[in-house]
Amino acid sequence: MSRAVKKVYKSAHYEYNHSYYDYIQEPIYIKNKRNKKRKGFLKSVKRFFALMFALLLLGCYGVFVCPYNFKHYFEVLFLNRFLNRNLTLKTDSFVSPLSEYIYNSFFMGDYQLTPIANKTKEVTDIQIVSELKDTKIKLLELFKKYPKLTPSVFVWEYSTGSGLEINADELYPSASIIKIPIAFELIRLIDETSKTINPVTLSDKRVFTDEFRTLGSGDLQYTKSDVAYSLDYLANIMIANSDNSATNMILYEIGGLDSFNRSMRNLGLKKVSMGEWLPDLDGKNKISAKEISKILYNIDNPNYINPKYKSILKEYLGNTKNIHLIKEKLPKDVMVLHKTGDIASMLGDSGIVYTNNGRKYIVTILTKRPANDYSAKTLIQDASLLIYNDINSL
């Protein structure tokens, strides 16, 4: 091609491209136009996917975040004020971001902090509609007589919804009161497995071996090994005789310490935990008066306890042989379903009391004390009688 022709093509904004086979002449402006169309198409695709992603995030926010915020924050902050509803503001996830995590995984010889899995519906909270102010004042006056002791009290009456709290959210060593949530979890799991192909029943037997033999309360530790006992028998003596060996067998049945702690978190019980198999003489197992009372309250909750098993659990609590704490000074014909706890650093009792005039109330009294301070027993007895008289006269 001559130089003159090349100049004509260049002046017309054409590009001359040399190919191996032939010469191709392609207008530059056509090339630019195609590039612009391609870039425009890519931008449209990116915008489409960005819009879809934004809509997805918005949808997730509406489905998961908004209902949670409404239930736990908006409803509590605003509806309480305008409708006088007794709701509790839950800020644990902000104040303590790891509150939804527990040491529930054992790996390489150490416990790992892992998130809760398979979270189930939480147990129902106890709502105190009105405070027993006079009773609380009397209790505080009574406690002044015992400066060495640190009591924790939770009381709630069924028919009026009235109650009181004194240090009720504080952590205390559980002693044998931990056997209440262990029994609750056993009954709950048996009720769950009743719907499966191979259900576990209270009549099922488990073999007592030396691995479960332990010191402390109960007579099972003195019996022969390799003898089979029903879960019903083991659960009964766990509560009635506070048998530690039977407790360890039941605890093993429900999955051990890790499973117990995980289940308590799943049920919304953040202050009930076990760090030691029984006997826990150092107080590594923890409870709070309010959460133990919440477990007693939920025995009547059909979401967790079938009425068939509810009566069995109440029967266990009614068989407690130690009646020298909250029941000691009450009228002899008063029925109390309860469980006591006694170690050097803590003495306590928690149960449901049925008064002579037909009232029913939950009471938990825990007392931190100097080693085996006997005055803790008198404090619990006097406090229990004071509470009984005030509620019985409502």
C-alpha positions in Angstrom: 0.0 0.0 0.0 1.4 3.4 -0.9 2.2 6.1 1.6 -0.5 8.3 0.1 -3.2 5.7 0.8 -1.8 5.2 4.4 -2.2 8.9 5.0 -5.8 8.8 3.8 -6.7 6.1 6.2 -4.9 7.9 9.1 -6.6 11.2 8.3 -9.9 9.3 8.3 -9.1 8.0 11.9 -8.5 4.5 10.7 -5.9 2.2 12.0 -3.8 0.0 9.7 -3.2 -3.5 11.3 -0.8 -6.0 9.7 -1.9 -9.6 9.9 0.0 -12.7 9.0 -2.4 -13.5 6.2 -3.8 -10.2 5.1 -4.3 -6.6 5.9 -7.3 -5.6 8.1 -8.5 -2.1 8.4 -10.7 -1.4 11.4 -12.0 2.0 12.3 -10.7 3.2 15.7 -14.0 4.8 16.7 -15.9 1.5 16.2 -13.4 -0.2 18.5 -13.9 2.4 21.2 -17.7 2.1 20.8 -17.6 -1.6 21.4 -15.3 -1.2 24.4 -17.7 1.3 25.9 -20.7 -1.1 25.4 -18.7 -3.9 27.1 -17.8 -1.7 30.0 -21.4 -0.5 30.4 -22.7 -4.1 30.4 -20.2 -5.1 33.1 -21.1 -2.1 35.2 -24.8 -3.1 34.9 -24.0 -6.6 36.0 -22.0 -5.3 39.0 -24.8 -3.0 40.0 -27.4 -5.8 39.7 -25.4 -8.1 42.0 -24.7 -5.2 44.4 -28.4 -4.5 44.6 -29.3 -8.2 45.2 -26.7 -8.4 48.0 -28.0 -5.2 49.6 -31.6 -6.6 49.4 -30.4 -9.9 50.9 -28.7 -8.1 53.8 -31.8 -5.9 54.3 -34.0 -9.1 54.3 -31.8 -10.8 56.9 -31.9 -7.7 59.0 -35.7 -7.6 58.9 -36.1 -11.3 59.6 -33.5 -11.9 62.2 -32.4 -8.6 63.8 -35.5 -6.5 63.9 -37.7 -9.1 65.8 -34.8 -9.7 68.3 -34.3 -5.9 68.9 -38.0 -5.4 69.3 -38.4 -8.2 71.8 -35.3 -7.5 73.9 -34.9 -3.7 73.6 -37.7 -1.7 72.0 -40.5 -3.6 73.8 -38.6 -3.4 77.1 -37.7 0.3 76.9 -40.9 1.7 75.5 -43.7 -0.7 76.2 -42.7 -0.9 79.9 -43.2 2.8 80.3 -46.5 3.1 78.4 -48.1 -0.2 79.3 -46.6 -0.8 82.7 -45.3 -4.2 81.6 -42.7 -6.0 83.8 -40.1 -6.9 81.1 -36.3 -7.2 81.6 -33.8 -5.4 79.4 -31.2 -8.0 78.2 -27.9 -6.3 77.5 -25.6 -9.3 78.3 -24.6 -9.7 74.6 -23.3 -6.1 74.5 -21.8 -5.9 78.0 -20.3 -9.4 77.9 -19.9 -10.5 74.3 -18.6 -14.0 75.4 -21.7 -14.7 77.5 -23.0 -16.9 74.8 -19.8 -19.0 74.9 -18.8 -21.7 77.4 -15.9 -24.1 78.0 -17.8 -26.9 76.4 -15.1 -28.5 74.3 -12.2 -30.5 75.6 -9.2 -30.6 73.3 -5.5 -31.4 73.8 -5.9 -31.6 77.6 -7.6 -28.2 78.0 -11.1 -26.8 77.8 -11.8 -24.6 74.7 -14.1 -21.6 74.7 -16.6 -22.4 72.0 -20.0 -21.1 71.0 -23.2 -22.7 72.1 -24.7 -25.0 69.4 -28.3 -26.2 69.0 -29.7 -23.6 71.2 -33.2 -24.5 72.4 -36.0 -22.4 73.7 -35.2 -20.8 77.0 -37.1 -21.5 80.2 -39.7 -19.0 81.3 -38.5 -16.2 83.5 -40.2 -15.4 86.8 -41.8 -11.9 86.8 -42.2 -10.2 90.2 -45.4 -8.1 89.8 -45.1 -6.4 93.2 -42.4 -6.4 95.9 -43.0 -7.7 99.3 -41.5 -4.6 100.8 -42.3 -5.2 104.5 -40.9 -8.7 104.3 -37.7 -7.5 102.7 -37.2 -4.8 105.4 -37.7 -7.5 108.1 -35.2 -9.8 106.4 -32.6 -7.1 106.1 -33.1 -6.3 109.8 -32.7 -10.0 110.6 -29.5 -10.3 108.6 -27.9 -7.5 110.6 -27.7 -10.0 113.5 -25.4 -12.1 111.4 -22.5 -9.8 110.3 -20.3 -12.7 109.3 -22.8 -14.2 106.9 -23.7 -13.1 103.4 -27.2 -14.3 102.6 -29.0 -14.4 99.2 -32.8 -14.7 99.0 -35.4 -15.1 96.3 -39.1 -15.4 97.0 -42.0 -15.5 94.6 -45.7 -16.2 95.4 -47.9 -17.8 92.7 -51.3 -16.3 93.1 -50.3 -12.6 93.4 -47.0 -12.6 91.6 -45.4 -10.8 94.5 -41.9 -11.5 95.7 -38.5 -10.1 96.7 -34.8 -10.4 95.9 -31.8 -9.9 98.1 -28.5 -10.6 96.3 -30.5 -13.0 94.2 -28.3 -12.7 91.1 -25.0 -13.2 92.9 -23.0 -16.4 92.3 -22.9 -18.8 95.2 -21.3 -22.2 95.7 -24.1 -24.7 95.0 -23.3 -27.6 97.3 -26.0 -30.3 96.8 -28.6 -27.8 95.6 -27.0 -28.4 92.1 -28.9 -31.7 92.2 -32.1 -29.8 91.4 -31.0 -28.8 87.9 -29.4 -32.2 87.4 -32.7 -33.9 88.2 -34.5 -31.3 86.0 -32.2 -32.1 83.1 -32.6 -35.9 83.5 -36.4 -35.6 83.4 -36.3 -33.2 80.5 -34.1 -35.5 78.4 -36.1 -38.6 79.2 -39.2 -36.7 78.1 -37.4 -35.7 74.9 -36.3 -39.3 74.1 -39.8 -40.6 74.6 -40.5 -39.4 71.1 -37.6 -41.4 69.6 -37.3 -45.0 68.4 -35.1 -46.0 71.4 -36.4 -43.9 74.3 -34.7 -43.8 77.7 -37.1 -44.5 80.6 -36.8 -44.1 84.4 -37.1 -47.9 84.7 -33.8 -48.4 82.6 -31.0 -49.7 84.7 -27.4 -48.6 85.0 -24.5 -50.5 86.6 -22.8 -48.9 89.7 -19.1 -49.2 89.3 -16.1 -48.0 91.4 -15.7 -45.1 89.0 -18.8 -43.5 90.4 -18.1 -44.3 94.1 -17.4 -41.0 95.9 -17.2 -39.5 99.4 -19.8 -37.3 101.1 -23.5 -37.9 101.7 -25.4 -41.0 100.7 -25.1 -44.7 101.3 -24.5 -45.9 97.7 -20.7 -45.5 98.3 -20.8 -48.3 100.8 -22.5 -50.9 98.6 -21.1 -53.5 96.3 -20.0 -52.5 92.8 -21.4 -54.0 89.5 -24.9 -53.8 90.8 -27.6 -52.4 88.5 -30.0 -49.7 89.7 -32.9 -48.0 87.9 -32.6 -44.4 86.9 -35.7 -43.8 89.0 -34.0 -45.2 92.1 -30.8 -43.3 91.5 -32.6 -40.0 90.9 -34.7 -40.5 94.0 -31.8 -41.1 96.4 -29.9 -38.3 94.7 -32.5 -35.9 96.0 -33.9 -37.7 99.1 -30.5 -38.8 100.6 -28.4 -36.3 98.7 -26.4 -39.3 97.5 -23.2 -38.1 95.7 -22.4 -41.4 94.1 -25.9 -41.6 92.6 -25.6 -38.0 91.4 -22.4 -38.8 89.5 -24.2 -41.7 87.8 -27.1 -39.4 86.8 -24.6 -36.7 85.7 -22.8 -39.3 83.5 -26.2 -40.3 82.1 -27.0 -36.8 80.9 -23.6 -36.3 79.3 -21.2 -35.2 82.1 -20.1 -31.7 83.0 -19.8 -30.3 79.4 -23.3 -31.4 78.4 -24.8 -30.2 81.6 -23.2 -26.7 81.3 -24.2 -26.5 77.6 -27.8 -27.4 78.4 -28.1 -24.8 81.2 -26.9 -22.1 78.7 -29.3 -23.3 76.1 -32.1 -23.0 78.6 -31.1 -19.5 79.4 -29.6 -20.3 82.8 -26.3 -18.4 82.7 -25.3 -18.7 86.4 -25.9 -22.4 87.0 -22.6 -24.3 86.1 -20.6 -27.3 87.2 -16.8 -27.3 87.3 -16.4 -30.5 89.4 -18.0 -33.9 89.9 -19.3 -34.5 93.3 -18.3 -34.1 96.1 -17.5 -30.5 95.3 -16.1 -29.5 98.7 -14.3 -26.5 97.3 -17.4 -24.9 95.8 -16.5 -24.9 92.1 -20.1 -25.6 91.1 -22.1 -22.4 91.1 -25.7 -21.2 91.2 -27.7 -18.1 91.9 -30.8 -18.0 94.1 -32.9 -16.5 91.3 -31.9 -19.1 88.7 -32.5 -22.1 91.0 -35.9 -20.6 91.7 -36.5 -20.3 88.0 -35.8 -24.0 87.6 -38.4 -24.8 90.3 -40.9 -22.5 88.6 -40.4 -24.3 85.2 -41.2 -27.7 86.7 -44.8 -26.7 85.9 -43.9 -25.5 82.4 -45.3 -28.0 79.8 -42.7 -26.8 77.3 -40.1 -28.7 79.3 -41.7 -31.1 81.7 -44.5 -33.4 80.6 -47.2 -33.5 83.4 -46.5 -37.3 83.6 -42.9 -36.5 84.7 -43.6 -33.3 86.6 -45.3 -35.3 89.4 -42.3 -37.6 89.5 -39.9 -34.7 89.9 -42.0 -33.2 92.6 -42.1 -36.5 94.4 -38.3 -36.6 94.4 -38.2 -33.1 96.0 -40.9 -34.1 98.5 -38.8 -37.0 99.7 -35.9 -34.8 100.9 -34.9 -36.2 104.4 -33.1 -33.1 105.6 -35.9 -30.9 106.9 -33.8 -28.8 109.2 -33.5 -25.6 107.2 -36.5 -23.8 105.5 -38.9 -26.4 106.9 -37.6 -26.7 110.4 -39.7 -23.9 112.1 -42.8 -24.1 109.8 -46.0 -25.9 110.9 -45.5 -29.6 110.8 -48.3 -30.2 108.3 -46.9 -27.7 105.7 -45.7 -29.4 102.5 -42.3 -28.4 101.2 -40.7 -29.7 98.0 -37.0 -28.8 98.3 -33.3 -29.6 98.3 -30.7 -28.6 100.8 -27.0 -27.9 100.3 -24.2 -28.0 102.8 -20.5 -27.4 102.4 -18.0 -25.5 104.6 -18.4 -22.2 102.8 -22.1 -22.3 102.0 -25.4 -23.5 103.5 -28.6 -23.2 101.7 -32.1 -24.6 100.8 -34.4 -24.1 97.9 -38.0 -25.3 97.4 -41.7 -24.8 96.9 -43.8 -24.2 100.0 -47.6 -24.8 100.3 -49.1 -22.8 103.1 -52.0 -23.7 105.4 -54.3 -21.1 103.7 -53.8 -22.5 100.2 -51.0 -20.2 99.0 -47.9 -21.5 97.2 -44.5 -19.8 96.9 -40.9 -20.5 95.8 -38.2 -19.7 98.3 -34.4 -20.0 98.0 -32.1 -19.0 100.8 -28.3 -19.3 100.3 -25.7 -18.3 102.9 -22.0 -17.8 102.4 -20.3 -18.3 105.7 -16.9 -18.8 107.5 -16.0 -22.5 107.5 -19.0 -24.4 108.9 -20.4 -21.4 110.8 -23.4 -23.0 112.6 -25.3 -19.6 112.8 -26.1 -19.9 109.1 -28.6 -22.7 110.0 -30.4 -20.4 112.4 -30.5 -17.6 109.9 -32.1 -19.8 107.3 -34.7 -21.1 109.7 -35.7 -17.7 111.0 -35.8 -16.2 107.6 -38.0 -19.0 106.3 -40.5 -18.6 109.2 -40.6 -14.8 108.6 -41.3 -15.3 104.9 -43.9 -18.0 105.6 -45.9 -15.9 108.2 -46.0 -12.8 105.9 -47.1 -14.8 102.8 -49.6 -16.8 104.8 -51.2 -13.6 106.0 -51.6 -12.0 102.5 
